[in-house]
Amino acid sequence: MSVFPFSRPLASCLAASMALALPLSAALAQPSAGRPPGPQAASATQQTLARQSCEGLRRAVAEDQKGAASGPLFLASYRVADPKQGTPLEPALAGAAFTYDNALAGIALLACGDAASARRIGDAVVRAMERDPNTADGRVRNAYRAGPMTEEKAALPGRWDAAKNQWIADAYQVSTATGNVAWAALLLLNLNEAEPSPAYLAGARRLLGWIEQRTRARNAPDGYNGGWYGWDNAQRAQTWKSTEHNIDIAVAAAWAAKSAGGEAEAERRQARTALEFVSRMWNASEQRFNIGTKEDGATIATDGSGLDAQLWPLLAAPEGSCPWMRGLDWVEKHHRFGEGYGFSRSPDGIWTEGTAQAAATLVARKGAAPEALWQLLASQRAGNGLYYATPSARISTGLAIGPDSTGADFFYYRWPHLGATAWIALAATGFNPFTGKTAATGATSPCPT
């Protein structure tokens, strides 16, 4: 889920040898260390990881449905592995179902062969669009209350504070970040690809329409802004632009245009606009992506780096993306941490979700990822079937949650995380959320090396 200014939310690792952890760039340049060219079967670790991560997602569905075996459902993004041990959840996260995490989980459940559960999350997204508590403009919020949707209006997260005698909510959770809207659209497009449904395609197009109407930039470089932040009676535009958001929009809009056929010129224009922004963020001198713009929407942010902003354009692989593959050298040099990868430039710990994204990128572009990555991801499985967001007690991102933040207060903690589990399932099954297709085992890169 995307947070200000450019990204998404809020112990020991398996001691895999550094020598086994083949760099991303090297993994793309050669089929596999010590192996001849040709198709490669998934390793036993990868196969086990696919099975166990899928089991974890199904278990989350079973727990959060609260006896309702059908109907729209949102899944909690975080849950403790053992209520009697470990770090307790932040109160604001208890029972919160972040839209980004749920979109990923729905797509991953498709990859796991559980289309029925995937549709339940997709149906929840559609109902949330149609039955927002305060608006009817086609948006989705950054988060909802986890569980079956049984109320007339979509329930937003929050809690009653008896001591203060008031309802406590979180401004970011009730806001709408552009990237989260795009991921909700990607979920519906994946569902429509698996089993065509006019409701899912119409929902995806409505979400893309909201992005066009509410976040299209008014200044150069053209593209889409960060979204809207704050309480409903005082929301303000987020005028920074994100590379990550715009690649999400570019893929979703192009996909929607293809699915809708000749009547989708608006989506085709939207896809071109977003992809042109991403292309402008390619920093040719450093061979990597700039993360986006600063608050003015015009000044390019050149200092920071987000792992997802480096990897997602490669995983999405739009036409003309081959020169971007050299960005893997940047990832290896600036995001590497031990056997895995961290969120930020010069990271202070491993980001499980991002490490799974690296594995997914290698599987999609080369057909295989290093065994050490699969072993590291496998080591993060919690007792409840989900996977920890990080092996560390806490890692930083260098980003702020929202404009009310006084500093870089966006962290990941060692809690079992729905989003991390979903990315692991996608990587291990070889399913690409940007295409709705499974990578061929042992496929060769379409880009010259």
C-alpha positions, -999 to +999 in steps of 0.1 A: +000+000+000+013+033-009+024+058+018+037+094+017+057+102-002+061+073-026+055+038-011+033+012+010+025+001+053+031-003+080+147-135+151+171-146+131+174-155+094+182-189+081+220-189+079+222-192+041+257-188+027+265-155+011+283-175-016+250-191-025+231-159-028+237-152-065+234-115-073+203-105-093+223-092-122+243-124-124+212-146-121+198-129-152+231-133-171+235-170-165+209-199-163+221-210-129+254-213-111+271-246-122+242-256-145+240-258-183+215-237-202+180-252-205+148-256-186+151-259-148+126-275-125+116-256-094+137-266-064+122-286-035+124-254-014+105-234-040+078-260-043+074-263-005+073-225-003+045-224-029+025-250-010+030-235+024+024-199+014-008-209-003-018-228+028-011-197+049-034-176+027-062-201+028-058-202+066-062-165+067-094-167+048-107-194+071-099-173+102-112-140+090-145-152+075-158-158+110-181-186+100-194-169+068-183-194+042-193-171+013-197-135+005-174-105+002-144-107+026-114-085+036-084-101+053-064-086+081-030-074+070-012-082+102-018-107+130+004-120+158+019-154+155+012-162+191-009-138+212+011-149+243+045-141+228+062-116+205+056-080+199+019-070+202+003-053+172+000-015+171-036-008+180-042+009+147-032-022+128-054-047+147-082-057+124-071-034+096-073-048+061-051-028+038-064-026+002-029-032-013-024-064+008-058-077+000-054-071-037-021-090-036-037-118-015-066-121-040-042-124-070-020-149-050-051-170-042-057-172-080-021-184-084-028-210-056-058-223-075-083-209-050-104-188-073-134-188-050-115-171-022-100-147-047-134-137-059-145-130-023-118-104-020-126-090-054-163-088-045-153-069-013-134-044-034-164-039-057-188-035-028-165-011-011-165+011-042-202+010-045-210+014-008-185+038+006-198+054+039-194+090+027-188+092-010-200+077-043-171+087-066-157+052-072-127+053-050-114+027-026-099+036+008-064+026+019-079+001+044-111-014+056-122-034+086-111-071+082-138-097+081-170-105+061-188-074+047-222-077+065-231-040+069-249-018+044-218+004+040-182-006+038-168-006+073-136+015+079-110+004+105-109+019+139-115+012+176-135+025+205-113+040+233-133+036+265-109+057+285-113+086+261-149+078+253-143+083+216-138+064+184-102+063+173-093+061+136-062+065+115-061+093+089-039+073+065-062+043+065-093+063+056-074+082+028-069+071-008-034+066-022-033+063-060-012+031-060-037+013-039-065+022-063-044+008-092-037-024-073-074-029-066-079-025-104-052-051-110-070-076-087-102-072-107-084-075-140-067-107-128-100-120-118-116-110-151-087-127-169-092-160-150-130-159-156-144-130-176-169-110-156-185-077-167-187-066-131-149-070-125-139-052-158-164-024-151-150-021-116-114-019-128-124+008-154-142+028-127-112+027-105-090+039-133-115+066-141-112+078-105-074+080-109-077+100-141-103+124-127-087+129-092-050+124-095-039+134-131-010+158-127-014+195-137+023+201-141+053+185-158+065+159-158+031+145-167+018+115-148-004+109-118-001+123-083+000+105-050-037+106-041-058+123-013-050+123+024-070+131+055-104+130+070-133+132+046-142+167+056-107+180+051-089+158+025-060+174+006-043+164-026-009+147-024+010+164-052+042+143-053+044+117-081+056+081-076+074+058-101+058+029-083+022+043-087+027+051-123+039+017-134+008+002-116-014+026-135+003+020-168-001-018-166-037-017-153-049+009-179-033-010-208-048-043-195-082-027-191-080-012-226-071-046-241-099-063-223-125-036-232-116-035-268-123-005-291-143+015-266-113+021-243-094+050-258-094+068-224-075+039-208-051+037-237-042+074-232-039+068-195-015+039-200+007+060-223+007+089-199+017+068-169+043+048-188+059+079-202+063+092-166+080+059-156+103+062-186+113+098-176+121+085-141+148+062-156+181+077-145+204+067-174+235+080-158+230+058-127+212+030-144+183+029-120+149+045-114+144+077-095+117+071-069+095+100-082+091+137-076+091+158-045+060+175-030+059+201-058+054+174-084+081+188-106+115+183-088+129+148-093+137+131-060+172+117-067+185+108-032+163+079-021+155+046-036+127+021-031+132-015-040+098-019-054+102+011-077+134-006-091+118-040-095+082-035-106+090-020-140+111-050-147+085-075-135+058-056-155+081-056-186+063-031-208+075-027-244+109-010-245+119-020-210+151-040-219+175-012-211+160-010-176+173-045-168+207-029-160+190-015-129+195-049-113+231-039-107+218-009-087+196-032-067+225-055-059+248-026-049+224-004-030+195-027-017+214-059-008+213-069+029+228-102+038+211-130+019+182-108+009+172-072+001+160-042+020+134-016+013+156+015+011+189+026-002+216+013+022+190-007+041+191-016+078+175-050+074+159-075+051+124-067+037+107-100+032+082-087+007+108-070-014+130-101-013+101-121-027+096-094-054+132-099-064+126-136-067+094-130-087+113-107-110+140-134-117+114-161-122+095-139-147+125-126-166+148-157-164+128-187-153+146-192-120+158-175-088+187-185-066+181-212-041+194-190-013+165-165-018+140-193-015+157-206+017+156-171+032+120-166+024+111-201+038+129-192+071+103-164+077+073-186+081+054-179+113+033-204+133+001-190+119+011-198+083+019-163+072+054-149+068+071-122+088+075-088+072+111-088+083+136-110+102+145-079+123+126-064+152+121-033+130+134-019+097+131+016+083+121+028+049+132+064+051+096+075+042+068+091+061+034+076+066+016+109+057+019+147+056+011+149+093+042+129+101+071+148+117+097+125+102+104+092+086+079+072+107+071+044+082+086+011+095+081-026+091+080-048+122+085-085+128+048-094+125+033-120+102+022-100+071-005-108+045+014-088+018+047-106+023+029-139+022+011-130-010+044-119-027+060-152-016+032-172-031+034-152-064+071-157-066+071-194-057+043-203-081+058-180-109+025-161-112+030-125-124+004-101-110+011-076-138+001-101-165-021-127-150+001-154-163+025-180-149+061-178-160+074-208-180+100-228-160+134-222-174+123-194-197+150-173-212+152-135-210+138-117-240+164-090-235+200-094-248+227-098-222 
